[in-house]
Amino acid sequence: MAPGLRHLARDQGGNVSPLYALVLMVLIALAGIGFDYGRMVAMQSELQNAVDQAALAAATQLDGHEDAMIRARAAAVNTFATATSEFANITRIANDDGGRTVSGLNFTFYESYADDAPGAEVTSDADGGNAHVVEVTTTGRQVFYALTPVIGAISSGGMRASAMAMLKKAGCNVPSIMVCVDRSDFPLPAEEGKGLRMRWKSSKDVTPLAPGNWGFLDIEGVRDSQYEMGENAAPRCFNLENLTTEPGFRNTEPDALNTRFDMPTNKLQCQDNGDFCPSENTRKNYAVAFTGTVISPKSTLTIADVRAALTCPAKLPAGKQTWVPFSSIGVIDRTASDSFTLDNCFFTNTCTYLGDGTWDIDRYLAGHHPGVLASSFTKGSRYEVYQWEKANKAARLGPELVGFNPDSRPRLSGTNYRHSITYHCSYSTPQFSSPVIPSDTQKDRRVLTVGAAKCEGISGRKQVELLGWMDVFLLDPSDPADPGTIRAEVIGPALRPDNLSGFQYFGKDRAVLIR
Amino acid sequence: MNPLRALTDRTGAAAGELALILPLMILLLFGGLEGGHFIWTQHKLTEAVRDGARYAGRLEVTQVCRDGALIIDPARIAEIKLLTRTGQLEDAAKPPLIPGWTSDEVTVAITCGGFVDTGIYSELGEAGPVAVVAAVGVPYPSLFGALGIFDAKFRMNAHAAAPVIGL
């Protein structure tokens, strides 16, 4: 060995520098791991954000209709995962060639989610109605490392994020009443003004529920008050998953319903919170009896004679008064006196539970508001007439002498007969308790929100699917001869008390992330 | 002392070499810390706008848009901004998650009808809104900006978009 080299090999001066050169690689790698690991974590959270929002967006479309899966994909991708969309969620950290937008989402649909695991996968778009859970996964995005390549690590590899979401159904601010319908797109605004005859199926009747049958819903954790039909909808929400029907008629319910028509019972008196209170307009086929005397040359009186001789007190006098149904009044012109009727097709038996909106408005107006033409109403629905009457209660809802029970033996004195009769006056504004005036927090008491359910073919206590909530206008009180039947008119999809859209107010479809 | 001896003296050679490698060491050490801190800050920003967007997404749709027009109460927008910036709603004076992040550097843009009108929105009768919460031009709170290693005027951005679904 040459003396110079031998010297170099033995020389210990400057020995830190080569050592440092070796260690530098490790130092860079250590700093790089910290830095690049941070970038991976940051990218992961960007991807997670993107899939979370996409999963929530997709879940909003899982409404049980056939095209739900197609809509779910389109909704999530077009709005939140397309580079040209202004709402695209992006990743700033990934520096592969995938672009800034977190696109290329993969969707997997499942039927259910229970015990921390999704149920059966729904693979065919045609079965979209069964898809209730959606899982969104990103395609792998990479971070190309900044510093760690010094030790050979180039990229994070494809990193994925996934999120799973579903719709949780809840009901809020509604009574637990449902009616069966025969279409899955109920309720539609186009049904406005159509008569709806809802019939209770007696518990002895073992035939399955049919469209038009109404019933109660068994709501978990909510006590059955037995008087739901008269109560104001309580501001509360309840879970509508695994909702079941609740069979068994309750005889207390018709009484509760009738309180909305100024027919309180000893037990069901108008409450401060609006329970069992009447509406402002309570026209119904009931009257109050008074006694009076008519002196007339005729031996048989007509209503016109009685009306000419006697008048109804403007206000019901104090004392114990009871409602007399029109059907038990001796002489009465039902055509002129009756309250709102169902659509004509119900009387010709050409419709089953839902009418066509054509009712005898001319008869009603001629009987109660002579001179007012049906053409003066834009829609001509019963609810519109009801509102119009309410707008001028003094002129349009005054008491009417509707009929009388004739004196079986009128006494002849001179040329005139002396008739001691009982005559009947209808009162269309509440007399027994003060009316509840609709406000931003109080619905009209004659408007009932009911759930439209797909329950055809099921009987007993069975799971039922609610399609939506609708407002119906109650036409008249429950008929003692047929207590389970509710005659109503569809107003449309349920609105809030302040008439805003009932979106997410009655039926809440909450898109929630599961994992 | 002979000045020539200083050139040949080998004592203190390690100290001299340390002096040589120190700048690079400092750069590596502080640069690594600064880089990590930058990524951490960006991560916090991403999480913050995500929280804001998710909060905005849970607003009642009917109180956000009506007939396609934005009717949201400005107080709600302020809440979204506060939540985004500080991660909470109780204390308006709480320091932001990223030091120096001001309310003006959060934007909340809600587009009525930006989403779809199908699914749960079919009941609404119009397309659902989309909320975009963004952090715009947040100054990066540099750890060692004073040392001139990192550009202290660096600004950071992040945004997150969410459909407004309601709770």
HADDOCK unambig.tbl for C-alpha pairs under 7 A between the chains (distance, minus, plus):
assign (segid A and resid 13 and name CA) (segid B and resid 13 and name CA) 7.00 0.50 0.50
assign (segid A and resid 16 and name CA) (segid B and resid 14 and name CA) 6.88 0.50 0.50
assign (segid A and resid 16 and name CA) (segid B and resid 17 and name CA) 6.90 0.50 0.50
assign (segid A and resid 28 and name CA) (segid B and resid 28 and name CA) 6.91 0.50 0.50
assign (segid A and resid 31 and name CA) (segid B and resid 32 and name CA) 5.07 0.50 0.50
assign (segid A and resid 34 and name CA) (segid B and resid 36 and name CA) 6.46 0.50 0.50
assign (segid A and resid 35 and name CA) (segid B and resid 32 and name CA) 6.48 0.50 0.50
assign (segid A and resid 35 and name CA) (segid B and resid 35 and name CA) 5.96 0.50 0.50
assign (segid A and resid 35 and name CA) (segid B and resid 36 and name CA) 4.79 0.50 0.50
assign (segid A and resid 38 and name CA) (segid B and resid 36 and name CA) 6.31 0.50 0.50
assign (segid A and resid 38 and name CA) (segid B and resid 39 and name CA) 5.88 0.50 0.50
assign (segid A and resid 38 and name CA) (segid B and resid 40 and name CA) 6.55 0.50 0.50
assign (segid A and resid 39 and name CA) (segid B and resid 39 and name CA) 6.02 0.50 0.50
assign (segid A and resid 42 and name CA) (segid B and resid 39 and name CA) 6.93 0.50 0.50
assign (segid A and resid 42 and name CA) (segid B and resid 43 and name CA) 4.84 0.50 0.50
assign (segid A and resid 46 and name CA) (segid B and resid 46 and name CA) 6.58 0.50 0.50
assign (segid A and resid 49 and name CA) (segid B and resid 50 and name CA) 6.35 0.50 0.50
assign (segid A and resid 53 and name CA) (segid B and resid 162 and name CA) 5.51 0.50 0.50
assign (segid A and resid 57 and name CA) (segid B and resid 163 and name CA) 6.10 0.50 0.50
assign (segid A and resid 60 and name CA) (segid B and resid 119 and name CA) 5.75 0.50 0.50
assign (segid A and resid 60 and name CA) (segid B and resid 120 and name CA) 5.66 0.50 0.50
assign (segid A and resid 61 and name CA) (segid B and resid 118 and name CA) 6.60 0.50 0.50
assign (segid A and resid 61 and name CA) (segid B and resid 119 and name CA) 3.95 0.50 0.50
assign (segid A and resid 61 and name CA) (segid B and resid 120 and name CA) 6.26 0.50 0.50
assign (segid A and resid 62 and name CA) (segid B and resid 119 and name CA) 6.47 0.50 0.50
assign (segid A and resid 63 and name CA) (segid B and resid 119 and name CA) 5.64 0.50 0.50
assign (segid A and resid 63 and name CA) (segid B and resid 120 and name CA) 6.73 0.50 0.50
assign (segid A and resid 75 and name CA) (segid B and resid 116 and name CA) 6.33 0.50 0.50
assign (segid A and resid 79 and name CA) (segid B and resid 115 and name CA) 6.47 0.50 0.50
assign (segid A and resid 87 and name CA) (segid B and resid 132 and name CA) 6.79 0.50 0.50
assign (segid A and resid 87 and name CA) (segid B and resid 161 and name CA) 5.46 0.50 0.50
assign (segid A and resid 88 and name CA) (segid B and resid 161 and name CA) 6.72 0.50 0.50
assign (segid A and resid 89 and name CA) (segid B and resid 160 and name CA) 5.73 0.50 0.50
assign (segid A and resid 89 and name CA) (segid B and resid 161 and name CA) 6.01 0.50 0.50
assign (segid A and resid 501 and name CA) (segid B and resid 124 and name CA) 6.49 0.50 0.50
assign (segid A and resid 503 and name CA) (segid B and resid 123 and name CA) 5.92 0.50 0.50
assign (segid A and resid 503 and name CA) (segid B and resid 124 and name CA) 5.30 0.50 0.50
assign (segid A and resid 504 and name CA) (segid B and resid 166 and name CA) 6.98 0.50 0.50
assign (segid A and resid 509 and name CA) (segid B and resid 120 and name CA) 6.73 0.50 0.50
assign (segid A and resid 510 and name CA) (segid B and resid 167 and name CA) 6.01 0.50 0.50
